[in-house]
Amino acid sequence: MCLKKILLLFAILFYVRASIAQQVIDNAAGYAIIESKASTYPKFYREFNQAKKTESKMKRVVFVRGTGSGTPASARPDGSITIDISFIETSVLDFDDNRLIVVLFHEIGHLYYFSIHTIDRNRDENEKFAFEYSLIRTKQLAEKGDCLPLQIGLKFMKRRSEENNLQDAHVRALKKMVTESLFSEYSQYAATCANSTSHNTTNTDNKNSLGNDIHIVNSNGNTMYYDINSPQIREQKGIFLYIVKNNSNAPKLRLCIQYSEPYPIYVTDYLINNTFKIHIDENKLTKTHNATYNSWYDIPADANILNIVKSIISSQNPILKYMGTSGTIDFQIGEKEKSALLNIITKYLSMNNQ
């Protein structure tokens, strides 16, 4: 039998097996099952219904009925999330109310990845992004007083990272993720987090999801959100994100890189971790000379910028190199700067979910 026929036969067999394993069911029936299990899975019920109302990336929900094994949910670039309703209909081992929330947030994370990376998608990075997004969202729940989804999510991520199935992108992504400082920071928080109503139960404009203050500035009809650990004056080196909100328009995320020294080096490029280079458009670079030579480069945070920020957050000792025609200067990006970047991203995501 020729190779083409063998491949075709495998494809047919796979399709038949998949069809037998999972049967698409009517949406009304799927929603009715979730409704009937509201008292069994109250957290999932709450977050699922909230996501239907507020998640603009979630265009459609597809329900299938499987065997209660395998994948409980999946996401596609068209904005659809497929849910295996058998995980809701019956009690499945290791999939309680808390873990189902983690699964839901994970799939929504995929939708955000798809919207940011319209081309050149990487499977491992996609899974890692989704896991990190689920940590951000469950951390928000922990800040409101419910630590269990975060603790359960971390537990199973760590457990899965110890598997040897390197054919699975989830495993590969987690093996990398658990070695990074971001995972360690969430684990440390979860270890001290107590499930009690003593935790802050409200979100205000002056708090972000990691508990640090957000500095708010109103100017010319715009509201800007900064992390307090970001530079507050121009006479300071640094790299930071901030949010701009104008009336009813969607919030916009921006990146700013500042230079300040007693002498100029006439910066032309920024090099981050000796890997990512940002070439300066002189028309967008602002310069002043007071007691020091200062410049700042303020640009929209597009997909490329977000990849750079992600590299900074996940690196142990990230370096920002100012490259100029008269020399170079290194700036060590510390934990406060990394935390500030993550905090603003978290704030931005929460504003988009409102």
Buried (B, 14 or more C-beta within 10 A) or exposed (E): EEEEEEEEEEEEEEEEEEEEBBEEBEEEEBBEBBEEBEEEBEBBBEBBBEBEEEBEBBEEBBBBBBEBEEEBBBBBEEBBBBBBBBBBBEEBEEBBBBBBBBBBBBBBBBBBBBEBBEEEEEEBBBBBBBBBBBBBBBBBBBBBBBBBBBBBBBBBBBEBBEEEEEEEBBBBBBBBBBEBBBBEBBBEBBEEBEEEEEBEEEBEEEBBBBEBEBBEEEEEEBBBBBBBBBBEEBBBBBBBBBBBBEEEEEBBBBBBBBBBBEEBBBBEEBBBBEEBEBEBEEEEBEEEEEEBBBBBBEBEBEEEBBEBBBBBBBBEEBBBBBBBEEEEBEBEBEEBBBBBBBBBBBBBBBBBBE
